[in-house]
Amino acid sequence: MRFNKANGLSGELTVPGDKSISHRSIMLGSIAKGTTAIRGFLQGADCLSSIACFRKMGVEIQNDGDLVTVKGLGLRGLKAPTDTLDVGNSGTTTRLMSGILAAQNFSCRVNGDASIQKRPMKRIMLPLSMMGANITSELGNDCAPLRITGSDLHGIAYDSPVASAQVKSAILFAGLYADGVTSVTEPAVSRNHTELMFESFGVDIKTEGRTATVHPASELYAQEIEVPGDISSAAYFIAAGLITPNSEITIKNVGINPTRDGILRVCEMMGANVKLEAKGGGVGEPIADITVSTTTLHGCEIGGNIIPTLIDEIPIIAIMAATAEGDTIIKDAAELKVKESNRIDVMVSNLSAMGASIEATDDGMIIHGGKPLHGAAIDSKLDHRIAMSFAVASLIADGETEILGSECVDISYPTFYRDLMKLVQ
């Protein structure tokens, strides 16, 4: 797909529902008693993979676009799938669902696409095995395909070496079925959507500092869920409105959970013109309308505890940094190497091709801002966050920018290009 420089952006839009919350709503609805109604569900390929997997385990899920209904089978009502549970490209589906599967009364196989087959699963296999799970990597490389045979689980106190909501959530899901209390302590607090949704479904869960503690559940109860707009999707429009001359845009109904709002804090650090109008929230999630306008940004240092709150937004932050005055240092982000692509290498390669001054480090990158960008052929590596980031970069680049593999945005935001172009003046 090809893009050209824009003269300005104007208007308002609503981004699709939060990806993390959409996944969890399907999983919790499937193991709850009663019918869960979900509005604002993200109709992206990853979240549809979660629907497909739980349908294979006997859950009746009606997807009408604006409304998804899940007729839950109860905590122990899932049925053995007749073939492989195909997670597609979804790491969230793979890791969170494994925590549930570890406690079922059947065996199953979990597999996905070529990207999933390279992503590290030892980070969940180890703690789940400590709980008594029988989970193995078929190829012996700690990646999918996984073979999971349901077992009796016991509670553990786990010190996670990584701040990862997927790791934490896999353990907490397994903890619902354990014979005792389960806790997870992280080096820094990761996104807490699981904890908030557990509470709304009737789970006894508490969070203190960096530790989340869950008690075994006897039953979960269906809920009505309003999924807020995904701040990770909103981030591209926030950046676009800030770096494109003559721009002012408003993104409506965005979830601003404090474990996910790192992009807003980075905007503040870079001197961005960002205004929030707070609104009511659902399932414990705060929501706001976000208005941004063209700003001369300045570089900053990004690292430490803020990284888990913006790990998916680092590619678009790098684009912002390339346009900013001065240097931006991104560190403590080695997790970028094991996403859908090695996002450190891919960002450095593609931004360099556009004329930016950027260098990779072991755990991040250093961007020397202020150099004009020009069009280039961008290899997305079929990573949706890379493709969307460079679509935004193209708005300020001289000449034409071509994004190879641009269709990968279907994973999280199928209408992204259309929504972006509607704002172009």
TIKE-13484 format. One record per residue (C-alpha): y, x, z; residue number from 1; residue in one letter. Coordinates in steps of 0.25 Angstrom, whole numbers, plus 5000, padded with zeros to 4 digits. Each point is the difference from the previous one (the first is absolute). Layout:
<sites>
<site v="Y" u="X" w="Z" seq="NUM" type="a"/>
...
</sites>
This chain:
<sites>
<site v="5000" u="5000" w="5000" seq="1" type="m"/>
<site v="5014" u="5005" w="4996" seq="2" type="r"/>
<site v="5013" u="4999" w="5008" seq="3" type="f"/>
<site v="5014" u="5004" w="4998" seq="4" type="n"/>
<site v="5013" u="5003" w="5009" seq="5" type="k"/>
<site v="5007" u="4987" w="5006" seq="6" type="a"/>
<site v="5015" u="4998" w="5001" seq="7" type="n"/>
<site v="4998" u="4992" w="5013" seq="8" type="g"/>
<site v="4991" u="4991" w="5008" seq="9" type="l"/>
<site v="5004" u="4986" w="5006" seq="10" type="s"/>
<site v="4993" u="4988" w="5006" seq="11" type="g"/>
<site v="4990" u="4996" w="5010" seq="12" type="e"/>
<site v="4985" u="4999" w="5000" seq="13" type="l"/>
<site v="4988" u="4998" w="5009" seq="14" type="t"/>
<site v="4989" u="5010" w="5000" seq="15" type="v"/>
<site v="4985" u="4996" w="5001" seq="16" type="p"/>
<site v="4994" u="4998" w="5014" seq="17" type="g"/>
<site v="4996" u="5012" w="5009" seq="18" type="d"/>
<site v="4988" u="5007" w="4995" seq="19" type="k"/>
<site v="4995" u="5004" w="5014" seq="20" type="s"/>
<site v="5001" u="4986" w="5005" seq="21" type="i"/>
<site v="4994" u="4994" w="4988" seq="22" type="s"/>
<site v="4987" u="5008" w="5002" seq="23" type="h"/>
<site v="4999" u="4997" w="5015" seq="24" type="r"/>
<site v="5003" u="4985" w="4998" seq="25" type="s"/>
<site v="4987" u="4999" w="4991" seq="26" type="i"/>
<site v="4992" u="5008" w="5010" seq="27" type="m"/>
<site v="5004" u="4993" w="5012" seq="28" type="l"/>
<site v="4999" u="4987" w="4994" seq="29" type="g"/>
<site v="4986" u="5003" w="4995" seq="30" type="s"/>
<site v="4995" u="5003" w="5014" seq="31" type="i"/>
<site v="5008" u="4989" w="5007" seq="32" type="a"/>
<site v="4996" u="4986" w="5003" seq="33" type="k"/>
<site v="5007" u="4989" w="4991" seq="34" type="g"/>
<site v="5009" u="5001" w="4988" seq="35" type="t"/>
<site v="5011" u="5010" w="4999" seq="36" type="t"/>
<site v="5011" u="4997" w="4991" seq="37" type="a"/>
<site v="5008" u="5012" w="4994" seq="38" type="i"/>
<site v="5013" u="4998" w="4993" seq="39" type="r"/>
<site v="5007" u="5012" w="4993" seq="40" type="g"/>
<site v="4987" u="5007" w="4997" seq="41" type="f"/>
<site v="5001" u="5012" w="4991" seq="42" type="l"/>
<site v="4993" u="4998" w="4987" seq="43" type="q"/>
<site v="4998" u="5015" w="4997" seq="44" type="g"/>
<site v="4986" u="5006" w="4996" seq="45" type="a"/>
<site v="4998" u="5006" w="5014" seq="46" type="d"/>
<site v="5001" u="4987" w="5008" seq="47" type="c"/>
<site v="4992" u="4993" w="4989" seq="48" type="l"/>
<site v="4989" u="5010" w="5003" seq="49" type="s"/>
<site v="5000" u="4996" w="5015" seq="50" type="s"/>
<site v="4999" u="4985" w="4995" seq="51" type="i"/>
<site v="4988" u="5004" w="4991" seq="52" type="a"/>
<site v="4993" u="5008" w="5011" seq="53" type="c"/>
<site v="5000" u="4989" w="5010" seq="54" type="f"/>
<site v="4996" u="4989" w="4990" seq="55" type="r"/>
<site v="4988" u="5008" w="4997" seq="56" type="k"/>
<site v="4997" u="4999" w="5015" seq="57" type="m"/>
<site v="5000" u="4985" w="5000" seq="58" type="g"/>
<site v="5015" u="4997" w="5003" seq="59" type="v"/>
<site v="5006" u="4988" w="4992" seq="60" type="e"/>
<site v="5014" u="5005" w="4996" seq="61" type="i"/>
<site v="5009" u="4992" w="4991" seq="62" type="q"/>
<site v="5011" u="5007" w="4993" seq="63" type="n"/>
<site v="5011" u="4991" w="4995" seq="64" type="d"/>
<site v="5010" u="5011" w="4998" seq="65" type="g"/>
<site v="5011" u="4995" w="5010" seq="66" type="d"/>
<site v="4989" u="4996" w="5010" seq="67" type="l"/>
<site v="4987" u="5007" w="5004" seq="68" type="v"/>
<site v="4990" u="4992" w="5009" seq="69" type="t"/>
<site v="4989" u="5007" w="5007" seq="70" type="v"/>
<site v="4988" u="4992" w="5006" seq="71" type="k"/>
<site v="4996" u="5009" w="5011" seq="72" type="g"/>
<site v="4985" u="5002" w="5004" seq="73" type="l"/>
<site v="5003" u="5005" w="5014" seq="74" type="g"/>
<site v="4999" u="5013" w="5006" seq="75" type="l"/>
<site v="4985" u="5002" w="4997" seq="76" type="r"/>
<site v="4999" u="4990" w="4988" seq="77" type="g"/>
<site v="5001" u="5010" w="4988" seq="78" type="l"/>
<site v="4988" u="5000" w="4990" seq="79" type="k"/>
<site v="4993" u="5012" w="4994" seq="80" type="a"/>
<site v="5006" u="5003" w="4986" seq="81" type="p"/>
<site v="4990" u="5000" w="4988" seq="82" type="t"/>
<site v="5006" u="5012" w="4994" seq="83" type="d"/>
<site v="5010" u="5011" w="5002" seq="84" type="t"/>
<site v="5014" u="4996" w="5007" seq="85" type="l"/>
<site v="5009" u="5005" w="4989" seq="86" type="d"/>
<site v="5014" u="5005" w="5007" seq="87" type="v"/>
<site v="5006" u="5004" w="4987" seq="88" type="g"/>
<site v="5011" u="5010" w="5003" seq="89" type="n"/>
<site v="5003" u="4994" w="5014" seq="90" type="s"/>
<site v="4999" u="5010" w="5011" seq="91" type="g"/>
<site v="5004" u="4990" w="5010" seq="92" type="t"/>
<site v="4989" u="4990" w="4996" seq="93" type="t"/>
<site v="4990" u="5012" w="5001" seq="94" type="t"/>
<site v="5004" u="5005" w="5014" seq="95" type="r"/>
<site v="5003" u="4987" w="5007" seq="96" type="l"/>
<site v="4988" u="4992" w="4995" seq="97" type="m"/>
<site v="4991" u="5012" w="5004" seq="98" type="s"/>
<site v="5004" u="4997" w="5014" seq="99" type="g"/>
<site v="4995" u="4986" w="4999" seq="100" type="i"/>
<site v="4988" u="5003" w="4992" seq="101" type="l"/>
<site v="4995" u="5010" w="5010" seq="102" type="a"/>
<site v="4997" u="4988" w="5010" seq="103" type="a"/>
<site v="4993" u="4990" w="4990" seq="104" type="q"/>
<site v="4986" u="4997" w="5000" seq="105" type="n"/>
<site v="4998" u="5005" w="4986" seq="106" type="f"/>
<site v="5001" u="5012" w="4991" seq="107" type="s"/>
<site v="5009" u="5002" w="4989" seq="108" type="c"/>
<site v="5006" u="5010" w="4990" seq="109" type="r"/>
<site v="5015" u="5002" w="4998" seq="110" type="v"/>
<site v="5006" u="5007" w="4988" seq="111" type="n"/>
<site v="5012" u="5000" w="4991" seq="112" type="g"/>
<site v="5007" u="5007" w="4988" seq="113" type="d"/>
<site v="5000" u="5015" w="4997" seq="114" type="a"/>
<site v="5013" u="5002" w="5009" seq="115" type="s"/>
<site v="4993" u="4993" w="5012" seq="116" type="i"/>
<site v="4988" u="5009" w="4998" seq="117" type="q"/>
<site v="5009" u="5012" w="5003" seq="118" type="k"/>
<site v="5007" u="4995" w="5012" seq="119" type="r"/>
<site v="4996" u="5005" w="5014" seq="120" type="p"/>
<site v="4991" u="4990" w="5008" seq="121" type="m"/>
<site v="4995" u="5010" w="5011" seq="122" type="k"/>
<site v="5013" u="4996" w="5008" seq="123" type="r"/>
<site v="4993" u="4986" w="5002" seq="124" type="i"/>
<site v="4986" u="5004" w="4999" seq="125" type="m"/>
<site v="5001" u="5009" w="5012" seq="126" type="l"/>
<site v="5006" u="4990" w="5011" seq="127" type="p"/>
<site v="4992" u="4989" w="4995" seq="128" type="l"/>
<site v="4987" u="5008" w="5001" seq="129" type="s"/>
<site v="5005" u="5004" w="5014" seq="130" type="m"/>
<site v="5000" u="4984" w="5003" seq="131" type="m"/>
<site v="4985" u="5000" w="4995" seq="132" type="g"/>
<site v="5003" u="4996" w="4986" seq="133" type="a"/>
<site v="4990" u="5004" w="4989" seq="134" type="n"/>
<site v="5009" u="5004" w="4988" seq="135" type="i"/>
<site v="4997" u="5011" w="4990" seq="136" type="t"/>
<site v="5006" u="5006" w="4987" seq="137" type="s"/>
<site v="4990" u="4998" w="4989" seq="138" type="e"/>
<site v="5004" u="5013" w="4994" seq="139" type="l"/>
<site v="5001" u="5008" w="5013" seq="140" type="g"/>
<site v="5015" u="5003" w="4997" seq="141" type="n"/>
<site v="5006" u="4991" w="5010" seq="142" type="d"/>
<site v="5005" u="4991" w="4989" seq="143" type="c"/>
<site v="4996" u="4987" w="4994" seq="144" type="a"/>
<site v="4990" u="4994" w="4997" seq="145" type="p"/>
<site v="4997" u="4997" w="5014" seq="146" type="l"/>
<site v="4987" u="4994" w="5006" seq="147" type="r"/>
<site v="5003" u="4992" w="5012" seq="148" type="i"/>
<site v="4988" u="4993" w="5009" seq="149" type="t"/>
<site v="5005" u="4991" w="5011" seq="150" type="g"/>
<site v="4998" u="5005" w="5014" seq="151" type="s"/>
<site v="5003" u="4997" w="5014" seq="152" type="d"/>
<site v="5013" u="5006" w="5004" seq="153" type="l"/>
<site v="5006" u="5006" w="5013" seq="154" type="h"/>
<site v="5014" u="5002" w="5003" seq="155" type="g"/>
<site v="5006" u="5014" w="5000" seq="156" type="i"/>
<site v="5014" u="5006" w="5003" seq="157" type="a"/>
<site v="5003" u="5008" w="4987" seq="158" type="y"/>
<site v="5011" u="5010" w="4999" seq="159" type="d"/>
<site v="5003" u="5000" w="4985" seq="160" type="s"/>
<site v="5004" u="5013" w="4993" seq="161" type="p"/>
<site v="5009" u="4992" w="4990" seq="162" type="v"/>
<site v="5010" u="4989" w="5002" seq="163" type="a"/>
<site v="4993" u="4990" w="4990" seq="164" type="s"/>
<site v="5001" u="4985" w="5001" seq="165" type="a"/>
<site v="4987" u="5000" w="4992" seq="166" type="q"/>
<site v="4992" u="5008" w="5009" seq="167" type="v"/>
<site v="5006" u="4993" w="5013" seq="168" type="k"/>
<site v="4997" u="4987" w="4993" seq="169" type="s"/>
<site v="4986" u="5003" w="4996" seq="170" type="a"/>
<site v="4997" u="5004" w="5015" seq="171" type="i"/>
<site v="5007" u="4987" w="5006" seq="172" type="l"/>
<site v="4993" u="4991" w="4990" seq="173" type="f"/>
<site v="4986" u="5006" w="5005" seq="174" type="a"/>
<site v="5005" u="4999" w="5014" seq="175" type="g"/>
<site v="5000" u="4985" w="4999" seq="176" type="l"/>
<site v="4985" u="5001" w="4999" seq="177" type="y"/>
<site v="4998" u="5011" w="5010" seq="178" type="a"/>
<site v="4993" u="4998" w="5014" seq="179" type="d"/>
<site v="5013" u="5006" w="5007" seq="180" type="g"/>
<site v="5014" u="5003" w="4999" seq="181" type="v"/>
<site v="5005" u="5009" w="4988" seq="182" type="t"/>
<site v="5012" u="5008" w="4999" seq="183" type="s"/>
<site v="5007" u="5009" w="4990" seq="184" type="v"/>
<site v="5011" u="5010" w="5003" seq="185" type="t"/>
<site v="5008" u="5006" w="4988" seq="186" type="e"/>
<site v="5008" u="5012" w="4999" seq="187" type="p"/>
<site v="5012" u="4991" w="4996" seq="188" type="a"/>
<site v="5000" u="4985" w="4999" seq="189" type="v"/>
<site v="4996" u="4995" w="4986" seq="190" type="s"/>
<site v="5003" u="4986" w="4995" seq="191" type="r"/>
<site v="4995" u="4989" w="5010" seq="192" type="n"/>
<site v="4997" u="4988" w="4991" seq="193" type="h"/>
<site v="4986" u="4999" w="5005" seq="194" type="t"/>
<site v="5004" u="5000" w="5015" seq="195" type="e"/>
<site v="5010" u="4989" w="4997" seq="196" type="l"/>
<site v="4991" u="4991" w="4992" seq="197" type="m"/>
<site v="4988" u="5002" w="5010" seq="198" type="f"/>
<site v="5009" u="4994" w="5010" seq="199" type="e"/>
<site v="5004" u="4988" w="4992" seq="200" type="s"/>
<site v="4985" u="4998" w="4997" seq="201" type="f"/>
<site v="4997" u="5000" w="5015" seq="202" type="g"/>
<site v="4995" u="5014" w="5002" seq="203" type="v"/>
<site v="5002" u="5007" w="5013" seq="204" type="d"/>
<site v="5008" u="5012" w="4996" seq="205" type="i"/>
<site v="5010" u="5009" w="5006" seq="206" type="k"/>
<site v="5009" u="5011" w="4996" seq="207" type="t"/>
<site v="5005" u="5011" w="5009" seq="208" type="e"/>
<site v="5008" u="5012" w="4994" seq="209" type="g"/>
<site v="4991" u="5006" w="4989" seq="210" type="r"/>
<site v="4987" u="4992" w="5005" seq="211" type="t"/>
<site v="4995" u="4987" w="4995" seq="212" type="a"/>
<site v="4989" u="4994" w="5009" seq="213" type="t"/>
<site v="4991" u="4988" w="4995" seq="214" type="v"/>
<site v="4990" u="4992" w="5009" seq="215" type="h"/>
<site v="4987" u="4994" w="4993" seq="216" type="p"/>
<site v="5003" u="4986" w="4994" seq="217" type="a"/>
<site v="4991" u="4988" w="5001" seq="218" type="s"/>
<site v="5007" u="4992" w="4989" seq="219" type="e"/>
<site v="5013" u="5001" w="4992" seq="220" type="l"/>
<site v="5008" u="4988" w="4996" seq="221" type="y"/>
<site v="5006" u="4997" w="4986" seq="222" type="a"/>
<site v="5015" u="5001" w="4999" seq="223" type="q"/>
<site v="5011" u="4996" w="4990" seq="224" type="e"/>
<site v="5006" u="5013" w="4995" seq="225" type="i"/>
<site v="5014" u="5002" w="4993" seq="226" type="e"/>
<site v="4999" u="5014" w="4993" seq="227" type="v"/>
<site v="5014" u="5007" w="5000" seq="228" type="p"/>
<site v="5004" u="5008" w="4988" seq="229" type="g"/>
<site v="4994" u="5014" w="4999" seq="230" type="d"/>
<site v="5010" u="5011" w="5004" seq="231" type="i"/>
<site v="4993" u="5010" w="4992" seq="232" type="s"/>
<site v="5002" u="4992" w="4988" seq="233" type="s"/>
<site v="5015" u="4997" w="5004" seq="234" type="a"/>
<site v="5002" u="5015" w="5002" seq="235" type="a"/>
<site v="5000" u="5002" w="4984" seq="236" type="y"/>
<site v="5012" u="4990" w="4999" seq="237" type="f"/>
<site v="5007" u="5006" w="5012" seq="238" type="i"/>
<site v="5000" u="5013" w="4994" seq="239" type="a"/>
<site v="5004" u="4995" w="4986" seq="240" type="a"/>
<site v="5012" u="4993" w="5006" seq="241" type="g"/>
<site v="5004" u="5012" w="5007" seq="242" type="l"/>
<site v="4999" u="5011" w="4989" seq="243" type="i"/>
<site v="5004" u="4991" w="4988" seq="244" type="t"/>
<site v="5015" u="5000" w="4997" seq="245" type="p"/>
<site v="5007" u="4986" w="5001" seq="246" type="n"/>
<site v="4989" u="4994" w="5008" seq="247" type="s"/>
<site v="4998" u="4989" w="5011" seq="248" type="e"/>
<site v="4987" u="4993" w="5002" seq="249" type="i"/>
<site v="4994" u="4991" w="5011" seq="250" type="t"/>
<site v="4985" u="5000" w="5003" seq="251" type="i"/>
<site v="4996" u="4987" w="5008" seq="252" type="k"/>
<site v="4991" u="4998" w="5011" seq="253" type="n"/>
<site v="4995" u="5014" w="5002" seq="254" type="v"/>
<site v="4991" u="5004" w="5012" seq="255" type="g"/>
<site v="5007" u="5010" w="5008" seq="256" type="i"/>
<site v="4989" u="5003" w="5011" seq="257" type="n"/>
<site v="5005" u="5012" w="5007" seq="258" type="p"/>
<site v="4987" u="5008" w="4997" seq="259" type="t"/>
<site v="5003" u="4998" w="4985" seq="260" type="r"/>
<site v="5015" u="5001" w="5000" seq="261" type="d"/>
<site v="5001" u="5016" w="4998" seq="262" type="g"/>
<site v="5006" u="4998" w="4986" seq="263" type="i"/>
<site v="5012" u="4993" w="5007" seq="264" type="l"/>
<site v="5002" u="5011" w="5010" seq="265" type="r"/>
<site v="4999" u="5010" w="4989" seq="266" type="v"/>
<site v="5011" u="4992" w="4992" seq="267" type="c"/>
<site v="5009" u="5001" w="5013" seq="268" type="e"/>
<site v="4997" u="5015" w="5001" seq="269" type="m"/>
<site v="5005" u="5001" w="4985" seq="270" type="m"/>
<site v="5012" u="4992" w="5002" seq="271" type="g"/>
<site v="4996" u="4988" w="4992" seq="272" type="a"/>
<site v="5007" u="4987" w="4999" seq="273" type="n"/>
<site v="4990" u="4991" w="5005" seq="274" type="v"/>
<site v="5002" u="4986" w="5007" seq="275" type="k"/>
<site v="4989" u="4992" w="5007" seq="276" type="l"/>
<site v="5001" u="4985" w="5003" seq="277" type="e"/>
<site v="4989" u="4997" w="5010" seq="278" type="a"/>
<site v="4992" u="4987" w="4999" seq="279" type="k"/>
<site v="4988" u="4994" w="5007" seq="280" type="g"/>
<site v="4986" u="5006" w="4999" seq="281" type="g"/>
<site v="4986" u="4996" w="4999" seq="282" type="g"/>
<site v="4988" u="5006" w="5007" seq="283" type="v"/>
<site v="5009" u="5008" w="5009" seq="284" type="g"/>
<site v="5006" u="5007" w="4988" seq="285" type="e"/>
<site v="5016" u="5001" w="4999" seq="286" type="p"/>
<site v="5006" u="4997" w="4987" seq="287" type="i"/>
<site v="5014" u="5002" w="4993" seq="288" type="a"/>
<site v="5007" u="4999" w="4987" seq="289" type="d"/>
<site v="5004" u="5015" w="4996" seq="290" type="i"/>
<site v="5013" u="5002" w="4992" seq="291" type="t"/>
<site v="5003" u="5014" w="4994" seq="292" type="v"/>
<site v="5011" u="5005" w="4991" seq="293" type="s"/>
<site v="5002" u="5013" w="4993" seq="294" type="t"/>
<site v="5002" u="5012" w="5009" seq="295" type="t"/>
<site v="5002" u="5015" w="4999" seq="296" type="t"/>
<site v="4988" u="5005" w="5009" seq="297" type="l"/>
<site v="4999" u="5013" w="5007" seq="298" type="h"/>
<site v="4987" u="5007" w="5003" seq="299" type="g"/>
<site v="4993" u="5000" w="5013" seq="300" type="c"/>
<site v="4987" u="5005" w="5007" seq="301" type="e"/>
<site v="4989" u="4990" w="5001" seq="302" type="i"/>
<site v="4988" u="5003" w="5009" seq="303" type="g"/>
<site v="4992" u="4998" w="5013" seq="304" type="g"/>
<site v="4998" u="4986" w="5006" seq="305" type="n"/>
<site v="5008" u="4993" w="4989" seq="306" type="i"/>
<site v="4989" u="5004" w="4989" seq="307" type="i"/>
<site v="4990" u="4989" w="5003" seq="308" type="p"/>
<site v="5011" u="4989" w="4999" seq="309" type="t"/>
<site v="5003" u="5004" w="4986" seq="310" type="l"/>
<site v="4988" u="5008" w="4994" seq="311" type="i"/>
<site v="4999" u="4991" w="4988" seq="312" type="d"/>
<site v="5015" u="5001" w="4997" seq="313" type="e"/>
<site v="5001" u="5015" w="4999" seq="314" type="i"/>
<site v="4999" u="5000" w="4985" seq="315" type="p"/>
<site v="5012" u="4991" w="4999" seq="316" type="i"/>
<site v="5007" u="5008" w="5011" seq="317" type="i"/>
<site v="4998" u="5012" w="4991" seq="318" type="a"/>
<site v="5007" u="4993" w="4989" seq="319" type="i"/>
<site v="5012" u="4997" w="5009" seq="320" type="m"/>
<site v="5000" u="5014" w="5005" seq="321" type="a"/>
<site v="5001" u="5006" w="4986" seq="322" type="a"/>
<site v="5013" u="4992" w="4998" seq="323" type="t"/>
<site v="5006" u="5004" w="5013" seq="324" type="a"/>
<site v="5009" u="5011" w="5004" seq="325" type="e"/>
<site v="4994" u="5011" w="5007" seq="326" type="g"/>
<site v="4985" u="5003" w="5003" seq="327" type="d"/>
<site v="4990" u="4990" w="5006" seq="328" type="t"/>
<site v="4988" u="5006" w="5007" seq="329" type="i"/>
<site v="4987" u="4991" w="5001" seq="330" type="i"/>
<site v="4990" u="5005" w="5010" seq="331" type="k"/>
<site v="4988" u="4996" w="5008" seq="332" type="d"/>
<site v="4995" u="4992" w="4988" seq="333" type="a"/>
<site v="4987" u="5006" w="4996" seq="334" type="a"/>
<site v="4994" u="4986" w="5000" seq="335" type="e"/>
<site v="5007" u="4999" w="4986" seq="336" type="l"/>
<site v="4989" u="5009" w="4994" seq="337" type="k"/>
<site v="4989" u="4989" w="5003" seq="338" type="v"/>
<site v="5007" u="4988" w="4994" seq="339" type="k"/>
<site v="4997" u="4994" w="4987" seq="340" type="e"/>
<site v="5004" u="5013" w="4994" seq="341" type="s"/>
<site v="5005" u="5013" w="5007" seq="342" type="n"/>
<site v="5014" u="4995" w="5001" seq="343" type="r"/>
<site v="5006" u="5013" w="5004" seq="344" type="i"/>
<site v="4995" u="5007" w="4987" seq="345" type="d"/>
<site v="5003" u="4988" w="4991" seq="346" type="v"/>
<site v="5014" u="4998" w="5005" seq="347" type="m"/>
<site v="5004" u="5015" w="4999" seq="348" type="v"/>
<site v="4994" u="5000" w="4985" seq="349" type="s"/>
<site v="5007" u="4988" w="4995" seq="350" type="n"/>
<site v="5013" u="5002" w="5007" seq="351" type="l"/>
<site v="5001" u="5014" w="4995" seq="352" type="s"/>
<site v="4997" u="4994" w="4986" seq="353" type="a"/>
<site v="5012" u="4992" w="5001" seq="354" type="m"/>
<site v="5009" u="5012" w="5004" seq="355" type="g"/>
<site v="5000" u="4999" w="5015" seq="356" type="a"/>
<site v="4999" u="5012" w="5009" seq="357" type="s"/>
<site v="4988" u="4997" w="5009" seq="358" type="i"/>
<site v="4989" u="5009" w="5007" seq="359" type="e"/>
<site v="4987" u="4996" w="5006" seq="360" type="a"/>
<site v="4996" u="5005" w="5014" seq="361" type="t"/>
<site v="4987" u="4999" w="5008" seq="362" type="d"/>
<site v="5004" u="4987" w="5006" seq="363" type="d"/>
<site v="5011" u="4994" w="4992" seq="364" type="g"/>
<site v="5011" u="5005" w="4991" seq="365" type="m"/>
<site v="5014" u="5005" w="4999" seq="366" type="i"/>
<site v="5010" u="4994" w="4990" seq="367" type="i"/>
<site v="5013" u="5006" w="4997" seq="368" type="h"/>
<site v="5008" u="4988" w="4996" seq="369" type="g"/>
<site v="5012" u="4998" w="4990" seq="370" type="g"/>
<site v="4994" u="5004" w="4987" seq="371" type="k"/>
<site v="5001" u="4990" w="4989" seq="372" type="p"/>
<site v="4987" u="4994" w="4995" seq="373" type="l"/>
<site v="4996" u="4998" w="4986" seq="374" type="h"/>
<site v="4988" u="4992" w="4994" seq="375" type="g"/>
<site v="4986" u="5005" w="4999" seq="376" type="a"/>
<site v="4986" u="4996" w="4998" seq="377" type="a"/>
<site v="4995" u="4997" w="5014" seq="378" type="i"/>
<site v="4985" u="5000" w="5004" seq="379" type="d"/>
<site v="4998" u="4990" w="5011" seq="380" type="s"/>
<site v="4986" u="5004" w="5002" seq="381" type="k"/>
<site v="4997" u="4985" w="5001" seq="382" type="l"/>
<site v="5008" u="5000" w="5013" seq="383" type="d"/>
<site v="5008" u="4988" w="5002" seq="384" type="h"/>
<site v="5010" u="5006" w="5009" seq="385" type="r"/>
<site v="5002" u="5011" w="4991" seq="386" type="i"/>
<site v="5002" u="4991" w="4988" seq="387" type="a"/>
<site v="5010" u="4991" w="5007" seq="388" type="m"/>
<site v="5008" u="5012" w="5006" seq="389" type="s"/>
<site v="5002" u="5006" w="4986" seq="390" type="f"/>
<site v="5004" u="4987" w="4994" seq="391" type="a"/>
<site v="5012" u="5000" w="5010" seq="392" type="v"/>
<site v="5003" u="5015" w="4996" seq="393" type="a"/>
<site v="5001" u="4996" w="4986" seq="394" type="s"/>
<site v="5012" u="4991" w="5003" seq="395" type="l"/>
<site v="5009" u="5012" w="5002" seq="396" type="i"/>
<site v="4993" u="5010" w="4991" seq="397" type="a"/>
<site v="5006" u="5003" w="4986" seq="398" type="d"/>
<site v="4991" u="4997" w="4989" seq="399" type="g"/>
<site v="4987" u="4993" w="4999" seq="400" type="e"/>
<site v="4989" u="5000" w="5011" seq="401" type="t"/>
<site v="4986" u="4997" w="4997" seq="402" type="e"/>
<site v="4990" u="4996" w="5011" seq="403" type="i"/>
<site v="4986" u="5003" w="4997" seq="404" type="l"/>
<site v="4990" u="4991" w="5007" seq="405" type="g"/>
<site v="5011" u="4990" w="5003" seq="406" type="s"/>
<site v="4991" u="4988" w="5002" seq="407" type="e"/>
<site v="4995" u="5006" w="5013" seq="408" type="c"/>
<site v="5011" u="4992" w="5007" seq="409" type="v"/>
<site v="4991" u="4988" w="4999" seq="410" type="d"/>
<site v="4993" u="5006" w="5013" seq="411" type="i"/>
<site v="5012" u="4996" w="5009" seq="412" type="s"/>
<site v="5011" u="4993" w="4991" seq="413" type="y"/>
<site v="4996" u="4994" w="4987" seq="414" type="p"/>
<site v="5014" u="4995" w="4997" seq="415" type="t"/>
<site v="5007" u="5013" w="5004" seq="416" type="f"/>
<site v="5006" u="5004" w="4986" seq="417" type="y"/>
<site v="5004" u="4986" w="4997" seq="418" type="r"/>
<site v="5007" u="4998" w="5013" seq="419" type="d"/>
<site v="5007" u="5014" w="4999" seq="420" type="l"/>
<site v="5005" u="4997" w="4986" seq="421" type="m"/>
<site v="5006" u="4986" w="5004" seq="422" type="k"/>
<site v="5010" u="5008" w="5009" seq="423" type="l"/>
<site v="5004" u="5010" w="4988" seq="424" type="v"/>
<site v="5015" u="4997" w="4995" seq="425" type="q"/>
</sites>
